[in-house]
Amino acid sequence: MIVWTVLVVALVAGSAFMLGQSRARGLRLAGGPMLHSLPSYHGLYLAAGALSAAILAAVVMAFATGPQSLAVPLSAGLAGVAAVRTLLPRISTLFRARNVFERFVTVLLVACSAVAILATVGIVFSVLFESLRFFSEVPVTSFLFGTVWAPTAEPPSFGIVPLLVGTLLITLIAILVAGPLGLLSAIYMAEYASPKLRGIAKPLLEMLAGVPTVVLGFFAALTVAPLIRSAGQSIGLPVASESALAAGLVMGMMIVPLISSLSDDIINAVPQSLRDGSYAMGATHSETIRRVVLPAALPGIVSAFMLAISRAIGETMIVVMAAGLAANLTFNPFAAVTTITVQIATLLVGDQEFDSAKTLSAFALGFVLFLFTLTLNFIALRIVQRYREQYD
């Protein structure tokens, strides 16, 4: 019935548009005064009214009788027809259809923005309430400053410090790999590459962003991790079969296209007049890039880096397959570590009862992760505001 409802709503809206447009054209051809709005706006006005009434009636009937009821598309069609009969007499030469339709679009955009904001607020509060339930059983200080994470032990321990250290260690390795590669490739494609080479290289680089993370995880576990282990053993270093270095290297490969693509677009957005002015003052190409282009593009580049860092912090599959699940408090990149997102996924796998501290700890981890990424975004925003250049 959902398909039938969509078809009925689309048919009513399309018919209303054609009817309103033809009615306005008829008024224009009648030889009277000029229309205030184009005939298409009269059609859009009538279609918007019919569409709103049909959707509202369908939603109300779906809640009353169920979405599979035949009454849902029937009520949608009847409501749309009734709206057309009510609004059609308003179409006249003096009717401001354009103004009314633009107000309708404004209200629609505000409603969409409100839905997005309310969804974000709902997510935050749902995680917050479950986190408060967890903190009613586990002290906040032992959670934030504890150095042992063992939620399944007896007695359980919920110290988040090993998870924070593992998350920061893998993210640091990833950004040390992806930052220079992504930024330098963006500078090359924006400033040095020919249009033909750029048209080939950029799509190939962006294809890496489409590789599923589970595939990258397989690559990290089956190729990168054994190579690192054998290389470490050859020089006498103890390297675990699952290590933070393997996960960080592959994660860096994953976020290279993100930094490269965004930085490339930002560098290309720098006005050509700034480059021309630098060349006119006698600067070379490389000096222009270092002293003019990069400072002008710095706010956008910082935003690209922060977005890539947030992407790395939220990654799960690569860490599970390459770094393991061991919550070790270590800064050694050759040791096995785990991250916050991995533990959240581990704690919520299978049939769980949301009454135990073990399960509720996943929400506390999620809340901490949310605050962490929010802090990163705030720092990025302040940097952007500090270094933003104004172009006339």
N, C-alpha and C positions, 0 to 999 in steps of 0.2 A: 504493500500500500504506500510505502514511502515513495517509490518510483512514480506511482500514479499521482500522488499528491504534488510532487515536483512538476510533473507534466501539466497538471491542471493549473497550478500557480503560474507556470511559464506561459501557458495558453491564454490565461486571463490577462496577464500583464502585457503580452504582445498584442492582443486584441484591443486592450484599452489604449495602448500607444497609437495604433493605427486609427482608432476611432477618434481620439482627441486631435490627431494631426489632420485628419480629413475634415473634421468639423471646423478647425481654425482656417484651413485653406478655403473652405466654402465661404467663411465670413469675409476673407480677403477678396475672393472673386465676386462677392455680392455688390461691390462698388461703394461700400461704406468707408468709414475712416480706417486708417492704417492700424494694423495690429500692434499692440505694445510689445509683444514677444513673438518670436518666430513660431511657426506651426509645430516645429519639433519640440519646443518647450511645452506647448499645450499637451502634446502627446506624452511627454515625459511626466508631466504633472498628473495626468490621468492614470498613467501606468504606475506611478509611485503610490498613489492612493489605493489602487486596486491591489497592488502587491502587498502593501502594509496590511490591509484588511484581510486578505487571503491567508497570509502567514500567521497573523494573530488568531484567526478562527481555527486554522489547522493545529496550532499549538494548544489552544484551549481544548479542542475536541480530542486531541491525542492524550492529554492528561485525564480527560473525563471518561473516555471509552477505550483507550489503548491505541498505540500507533498502528496496529494492524486492522483497525476497524474501517469499514467502508465509509463510515460517516466522516472520516477525516478529509479525504479529497472532496467529498460532496459539500461539506461545510465550507471548505476553502473556496470552491468555485462559486457557491451562492454568496458568500461574503464579498468576493471580488466583484461579482455582477452588481450587487447592491451598492457597493462603493462607486462603481462607474455610473449607475443611475443617479446617485446623489450628487456626484461632482460634475457630471457632464453639463448641466445647465449653467454652471459658473463660467464656462468658456465663452468669452465675448471679446470684442475688439479692445476694450479697456482693461481686461483682466491681466494682471501682472504674473503670468505663469512662470516666467524666468525667475523672478524674485522668490516665489513660493517654492519652486523646485530647488533653488540654491539653498534656501533655508532647510529644506528636507535633507539635502546632501550634507549640510553642516551638522545637523542633528545626528545623522547616520555616522559621520566620522567621529563625532564626540562619543557616541554610544560604543563604537568599536574601540576607541581609546580607553573608555571606562571599563570595558570587558577585560582588556589586556591588563589594566592596572589592578582591577579587582581579582583577577586570576593570580597575579603576583602576590598581592596582599594575602589571598587565601592560602597560597602555598607557604608563605612565611609564617602565618599564624598556626597553620596545621602542624608544621615542624616545631614551632615554638612551644605549643601546648604539650606535645609529646615529650619534648626535651625537658619541660618543667616537671613532668611526671617522673622522668628519669632522675632529675636532680633532687627530687624528694626522697629518693632511695640511696643515691650516691652523692657524697659531698662534691661541690663544684671544685674545690681546691684539689682534691685527690684526682679528679678527672682531668683538670687542666695541667697539673704539675706532676702527676704520677708518671713514673718511668717504666712501668710494666703494663703491657696490654695482654690480658689473658681472660677474656669473658667466659670461657668454658671451664676454667679451673675451679677448684674448691679450696678456699673461697675465691670468687672471681675478682679480677683486678681490672680496673678501667682507666689506666693512665694513658693519656693521648699523646704524650711526648714522643714515643717511638714512631707513631704514625705521622706526626708532624715532621719529624726529622726525615723519615723516608720520603714523604711527599715533596719536601723542599729539595732533598738531594737529587731525586730523579728529575724534578722540574728544572733544577739548576743545570744538570748535565744536558737536558734537552734544549734549553735556551742557549747554552754555550755552543751547541752544534748548529741549531737552526738560525740563531741570530746573525752571525757573520755570513753564512751561506745564503740566507734569504735576502739580507740587505744588499750584499755585493751582487747577487744575481739580479736584483731589482735595479740597481744602479747601472749595471751593464746593459740590461734590456732597454732601459729608459733613455740612456745617454750615449751608448756606444754601438749597440746592435743595429744592423740595417733592418729596414721594414720587413724584408723577406725572412731574415733569420729570426726576427722577433715573432713573426706570424707562425713560425714553426716551433720555436723554443718555448714560448709562453704556454700554448695549449698542452705541450708535452709535460711541462712542469706542473701545470694545474691538474693533470690527470692523476698525479700522485695523491692529491687530496681526495680523489674518489675511491681509493683503495680501502676496503673495509679494514677496520682496526684489528679484527680477528685474524685477517690474513697477515697483517704486519706483526701480530703476536706470534703466529706460526714462524714467520721469518726470523723473529728475534730468538725464539726458543730453539729452532732447529739449525740456524746458521750463525747468527751473531754471537749468542752466548757460548757455543762450543769453540768458536774462533778466539774469543776473549780468554776463555779458560785455557786453551792450548797455548796461546801466546804468553799468558801469565806464568804457566808452569814451565815454559821453556826458559824463562829468565829467573825462575825461582820464587815467583810470587804466588801466595795461596789465593786462588780465585774460586769462588763457589760456582756450582753449575748454573745457578740462577743468581744474577747480580744486578745491582742498581745501574751499573754502567751499560749493560746490554739493553735494559729497558729504556734508559735515557737516550742512548744513541738512536734507537729505532723511533722513539717518540719524537726526537729532534727531526728525523726524516719526515715524520708525519706532519709537523707544523711548518716545515720549510715553505710549502706552497702558500700557506696562509700569510706568512710574513712577506714573501716575495711578491705575491699578487697585490696585496694591499699597498705595500710600499711603492711598487711600480706605478700604480694608479695615482698615488699621492704625489710622487715625483713628477709625473707627467702633468699634474694639475698646477704645478708652479708656473706662473706666467712667463712666457717667452721674453717679455720685456726686461725681466730681471737678468736673464742670461745675456741679452743683447747689451744691456748697460754694463755688465761685468766685462764682456768682450771689448766694449768701447774704451774701458779704462785700462786695457792692456793685459787683463788676466787671461791665463791659459784655460783650456777646457777643464783640466783636473782642478785648478784653483777655483774656477767658477762652481764646480760641483761641491767642493769642500766648504767654500766660504759663502756661497749664495744659495745654491739649490738645497743642500741638506739642512742648513738652518731654517730655511723657509718651510721645508717639509717636515721639520722635527716633530711638531704636534701630532701629525698623522702617523708618522713612523712610530712614535711612542705608543699611540693607540693600537697600532698593529702588533707591537710587541706585547702589550698587556693582554690583548685578545688571544694571542698565541699562548701566553703563560696560563691564562684561564682555561684554555682548551687542554693544555698539558696537565693541569691540576685535576681536571675532571675525567681524565682517561682511566679506563679500568682494565680492558682486555689485555693490552700490551704488558701492563704491570703483572697481572695474574700469571701470564704465560712466560714472562722473562725474568721477573724479579721475585716471584714466589709470594707466600702468605706469611712468612715469618716476621713477626713484629720485633725486629732487632733494633736496639738503640745504638746505632753506629753511623759514623760519617765516612766509613770505608766504602768506596764505590764498587769494590770487588766482592762485597758481602751481599747476602740476600736481605731484602727489606720489603716492606709493604707500605701501602698508602691508605689514606682515609677512604677514598672511593672503593677500593678493593674490600676493605673491611665492611663497609655499608652493604655492598653486594653479598658478601659472605654471610652476614648476620640475617639478611632478609631472604635467603634462599630457602625454599621448601615451605612447609606448613608451620607458621610461627604464631605463637600466642602473644598478643601485645600487652601482657601483664607482667612479663619478666624484665628485669634490668638488662639482661643480655640483648633482647630485641629492642627495647627502648633506647639503648645506647646508640643504635644506628641513627635515630633521629637527632640525638645530641651531636653525633659526628657530622650529620648533614647541616645542622645549624652552625657549627663551628666553620665548616667549609663555606657556607653562605657568607658568614661574616668576613672570612679571609678573602674571598673573591670580591666582596663589596669594598673592602679596604683597598685592594689593588685597583679597582675601577675608580675609586675616589682619588687615589694618588695619580693615576693617569689623567683624570680630569683636571686636577690642579696643575700638572705639568703642561697640559694643552693650553690652559688658560694663561699660564705664565709665559709661554713662548709663542703664543699665537701671533702671527703677523697679519696686519690689516692691509689689504690691497684695494686701491681705488679703481 
